[in-house]
Amino acid sequence: MCREYVYVYDGSFEGMLCCIYESFLRKEIPIAIESEVYGGRSCFTMKKIETDEKKSDYISHIVKEKISLRASELIEHAFLSDLPDKEFHILYFIRLGLKYGEKVLEMRYQEDVESLFYAESKLLREAHAMSGLIKFYKEGGLLTAKISPKNNILPLLAAHLCRKMSGRDFAVYDSTHGTTFIHKDGTKNFVPYRT
């Protein structure tokens, strides 16, 4: 009988932090952490990890207090990246960080640390390049644009676009990640695509 787990979560940053909470609580390292069930791993037990705001806030607080604010930012950026197995790299980065504190940020020779820095670099480069290339089209009273980035850069672009297009209503659809950012009448919302 297989006693090893694949953690499955809802795909949110908070959900991923809850997987890390579960790993520490149970003192176990899952085989994988995935945002949806992948049938190819049927020999492993799937363990659905529910998103709990208190648990995700706890892990976020621990990272900021025991490691650093920069480490927290690095984790958030890595999560938005297209890094394969990013959840696993983040888990190991946090484990190292809790052992070595802020010095973990200097441990670029560690695969998990370097992977996060590399992923962040790609994410920020793509966001910067894309920020000047977005073309808007008028549809009704709304300016709309479609992007297809490799990384999930829409959360980073949103703040830039709100400053740049202050006072205008607009929407940007990320076809890769199935999310739309809508800025209308001064309100800002991320709307996931639902099938």
ABEGO torsion letter per residue (X at the ends): XBABBBBBBAGBAAAAAAAAAAAAAAGBBBABBBABBBAAAAABBBBBBBBBAAAAAAAAAAAAAABBAAAAAAAAAAAABABBGAAAAAAAAAAAAAAAEAAAAABAABAAAAAAAAAAAAAAAAAAAAAAABBBBBBEABBBBBBBBABBAAAAAAAAAAAAABGBBBBBBBAAAGBBBBBBGGBBBBBBBBX
